């Protein structure tokens, strides 16, 4: 859930479920948790400008994500990222990380969720951050603890969500390491039973996106994350 989730994903169930955008799910922890017994598989295509223009690297990044609800409180995530031309610059073709979320307080209509966890539990060489923008020097290999919360501050009063009667959801968190000891979060809105909007702010800039939830566990998002466009598709299913 999560751009680690650099960026913006999940199933929308009635009015209580999140919209979470794929881009910030690659790096930004979110206050949503995978239900016990479910897994989600995502693919993200993230178009990016080069952090090292002379080297012409990272014109785009392909990102794969796998989330699993181990119990009703524990979620484990695996993220895989393969930046274009990465291998000829950093001598590695991809990076990966393992993340964990533990729900201390479950969200209810009267109280927000409270989730603690950490990204990059195995201290792998992950994507570069603002302090390490050059892939030739390696990415961020820190274990990065976080705390995050989410809550539906408004639910539709007259049936399914609409422009006139939307679902509004807030996300707020704080983390160290890759999260740079900063606050992060955003607002999400369902304006139709299958369509939503979101603004998420993480690290150095906001992400703006549109989400589509057609049903049967499928999800799709189109967004601009830090000024770069991305497309996300995902599928959730019981295991």
C-alpha positions as CSV (number, residue, x, y, z in Angstrom):
1,X,0.0,0.0,0.0
2,X,1.4,1.5,0.1
3,X,5.1,3.7,-3.1
4,X,6.8,1.6,0.0
5,X,4.5,1.6,-1.5
6,X,7.3,5.9,-4.8
7,X,4.3,6.2,-5.1
8,X,0.1,5.1,-5.8
9,X,-4.4,0.0,-4.7
10,X,-6.8,-2.1,-3.7
11,X,-10.3,-3.4,-3.7
12,X,-13.1,-1.0,-3.0
13,X,-15.8,-2.7,-1.0
14,X,-18.9,-0.6,-0.5
15,X,-18.0,2.7,1.2
16,X,-15.6,1.4,3.8
17,X,-12.7,0.4,1.7
18,X,-9.7,2.5,0.5
19,X,-8.8,3.8,-2.9
20,X,-5.0,3.9,-2.5
21,X,-3.1,4.9,-5.6
22,X,-0.4,2.7,-7.0
23,X,2.4,5.2,-7.3
24,X,2.7,6.1,-3.7
25,X,2.1,2.5,-2.9
26,X,5.6,1.7,-4.1
27,X,7.0,3.9,-1.4
28,X,4.4,5.5,0.8
29,X,3.0,3.3,3.6
30,X,-0.8,3.6,3.9
31,X,-3.3,3.0,6.7
32,X,-5.0,0.2,4.9
33,X,-4.4,-3.5,5.4
34,X,-4.8,-6.5,3.2
35,X,-7.7,-8.7,4.6
36,X,-6.6,-12.0,6.1
37,X,-6.6,-14.7,3.4
38,X,-6.4,-12.3,0.5
39,X,-3.5,-11.5,-1.8
40,X,-3.0,-8.6,-4.3
41,X,-0.8,-8.6,-7.4
42,X,0.0,-5.2,-9.0
43,X,2.0,-4.0,-12.0
44,X,3.0,-0.4,-12.3
45,X,4.5,1.4,-15.3
46,X,6.2,4.6,-14.1
47,X,7.5,7.0,-16.7
48,X,10.4,9.1,-15.2
49,X,12.9,11.7,-16.2
50,X,16.5,10.8,-15.6
51,X,18.1,11.8,-12.2
52,X,21.5,11.7,-14.1
53,X,20.7,13.3,-17.5
54,X,24.1,12.5,-19.0
55,X,23.6,8.8,-18.3
56,X,20.0,8.6,-19.7
57,X,18.8,6.2,-17.1
58,X,15.4,5.6,-15.5
59,X,13.4,6.7,-18.5
60,X,10.8,4.4,-17.1
61,X,10.5,1.8,-14.3
62,X,8.5,-1.4,-14.2
63,X,7.3,-2.3,-10.7
64,X,5.8,-5.5,-9.5
65,X,4.1,-5.8,-6.1
66,X,2.7,-8.7,-4.1
67,X,0.7,-8.1,-0.9
68,X,-0.7,-10.9,1.3
69,X,-2.9,-10.8,4.4
70,X,-1.2,-13.3,6.7
71,X,-3.7,-12.7,9.6
72,X,-6.3,-10.1,10.2
73,X,-3.6,-7.9,11.6
74,X,-0.4,-8.8,9.8
75,X,0.4,-8.0,6.1
76,X,3.6,-8.8,4.2
77,X,4.6,-7.1,1.0
78,X,7.2,-7.8,-1.7
79,X,8.1,-5.1,-4.1
80,X,10.2,-5.5,-7.3
81,X,11.4,-2.6,-9.4
82,X,13.3,-2.8,-12.7
83,X,14.4,0.7,-14.0
84,X,15.2,0.9,-17.7
85,X,18.9,0.9,-18.4
86,X,19.7,0.4,-14.7
87,X,22.0,-2.6,-15.3
88,X,24.5,-0.6,-17.5
89,X,24.8,2.2,-14.9
90,X,24.4,0.5,-11.5
91,X,25.5,-3.0,-12.5
92,X,22.2,-4.5,-11.4
93,X,19.0,-5.1,-13.4
94,X,16.5,-4.7,-10.6
95,X,15.9,-3.9,-6.9
96,X,13.5,-5.5,-4.4
97,X,12.4,-5.1,-0.8
98,X,10.2,-6.8,1.8
99,X,7.8,-4.8,3.9
100,X,5.6,-5.6,6.9
101,X,2.5,-3.9,8.4
102,X,0.9,-4.7,11.7
103,X,-2.5,-3.3,12.6
104,X,-2.5,-2.1,16.2
105,X,-6.0,-0.6,16.0
106,X,-8.5,-1.6,13.4
107,X,-10.5,1.1,11.7
108,X,-14.2,1.4,12.6
109,X,-16.9,3.9,11.8
110,X,-16.0,5.7,15.0
111,X,-12.1,5.6,15.0
112,X,-9.2,5.6,12.6
113,X,-6.8,2.7,12.0
114,X,-3.3,2.7,13.6
115,X,-0.7,0.6,11.7
116,X,3.0,0.2,12.5
117,X,5.6,-1.5,10.4
118,X,8.8,-1.1,8.4
119,X,9.8,-1.1,4.8
120,X,12.9,-2.8,3.4
121,X,13.1,-5.3,6.3
122,X,16.1,-7.1,4.7
123,X,18.0,-3.9,4.1
124,X,18.3,-4.5,0.4
125,X,19.7,-1.8,-2.0
126,X,16.3,-0.2,-2.9
127,X,15.5,2.7,-5.2
128,X,17.5,5.9,-4.9
129,X,16.0,8.7,-2.7
130,X,16.4,12.4,-2.6
131,X,19.7,12.0,-0.6
132,X,21.0,9.4,-3.0
133,X,19.7,10.3,-6.5
134,X,22.6,8.8,-8.5
135,X,22.1,5.1,-9.1
136,X,25.8,4.6,-9.6
137,X,26.3,5.1,-5.9
138,X,23.5,2.7,-4.9
139,X,20.0,3.2,-3.6
140,X,18.5,3.4,-0.1
141,X,19.3,0.3,1.9
142,X,17.9,1.4,5.3
143,X,15.2,-0.5,7.3
144,X,12.6,2.2,7.5
145,X,10.0,2.1,10.4
146,X,6.8,4.0,10.1
147,X,3.4,4.7,11.8
148,X,0.3,5.5,9.7
149,X,-3.4,5.9,10.2
150,X,-6.5,6.2,7.9
151,X,-10.1,7.1,8.4
152,X,-13.2,7.8,6.4
153,X,-14.0,11.3,7.5
154,X,-17.2,11.3,5.4
155,X,-19.3,8.5,4.1
156,X,-22.2,8.8,1.7
157,X,-25.5,9.6,3.3
158,X,-27.9,8.6,0.5
159,X,-26.6,5.5,-1.1
160,X,-23.5,4.9,-3.3
161,X,-20.9,7.6,-3.5
162,X,-21.4,10.4,-6.0
163,X,-20.2,14.0,-6.7
164,X,-23.0,15.3,-4.5
165,X,-22.5,12.6,-1.8
166,X,-18.9,11.4,-1.8
167,X,-16.8,9.2,0.4
168,X,-13.8,11.1,1.8
169,X,-10.8,9.4,3.3
170,X,-7.7,10.8,5.0
171,X,-4.3,9.1,5.3
172,X,-1.6,10.4,7.7
173,X,1.7,9.0,8.8
174,X,5.3,9.5,9.8
175,X,8.4,7.5,9.2
176,X,12.2,7.4,9.3
177,X,14.8,6.1,6.8
178,X,13.4,6.1,3.3
179,X,10.5,8.3,4.6
180,X,13.1,10.9,5.6
181,X,11.7,11.5,9.1
182,X,8.8,13.4,7.6
183,X,5.0,13.4,7.8
184,X,3.2,12.1,4.8
185,X,-0.4,11.3,3.7
186,X,-3.2,12.6,1.6
187,X,-6.9,12.6,0.8
188,X,-8.9,10.2,-1.3
189,X,-12.5,10.6,-2.6
190,X,-14.9,8.2,-4.1
191,X,-17.2,10.1,-6.4
192,X,-18.9,7.1,-8.0
193,X,-19.2,3.4,-7.0
194,X,-16.4,2.6,-9.4
195,X,-14.4,5.9,-9.7
196,X,-12.3,7.9,-7.3
197,X,-9.7,10.7,-7.0
198,X,-6.7,11.0,-4.8
199,X,-3.9,13.4,-3.8
200,X,-1.0,11.8,-1.8
201,X,2.1,13.6,-0.6
202,X,5.3,11.7,0.1
203,X,8.9,12.7,0.3
204,X,9.5,15.5,-2.3
205,X,6.1,16.1,-3.9
206,X,2.5,15.1,-4.4
207,X,0.9,12.5,-6.6
208,X,-2.5,13.1,-8.3
209,X,-4.5,10.3,-9.6
210,X,-7.8,8.8,-10.8
211,X,-8.8,5.2,-9.8
212,X,-11.2,2.7,-11.3
213,X,-12.6,-0.3,-9.5
214,X,-14.8,-2.3,-11.9
215,X,-15.3,-5.2,-9.5
216,X,-14.2,-8.8,-9.3
217,X,-11.0,-7.8,-7.5
218,X,-9.6,-5.7,-10.4
219,X,-8.2,-2.1,-10.0
220,X,-6.6,0.4,-12.3
221,X,-5.1,3.8,-11.7
222,X,-3.7,6.6,-13.8
223,X,-1.7,9.3,-12.0
224,X,1.0,11.9,-12.0
225,X,3.5,11.1,-9.2
226,X,6.1,13.8,-8.6
227,X,5.3,15.1,-12.1
228,X,5.8,11.7,-13.7
229,X,3.0,9.7,-15.2
230,X,2.2,6.2,-14.2
231,X,-0.3,3.5,-14.9
232,X,-1.2,0.8,-12.4
233,X,-3.2,-2.4,-12.8
234,X,-4.0,-4.9,-10.0
235,X,-6.0,-7.9,-8.9
236,X,-7.0,-9.1,-5.5
237,X,-8.2,-12.6,-4.7
238,X,-8.5,-15.0,-1.8
239,X,-5.8,-17.7,-1.4
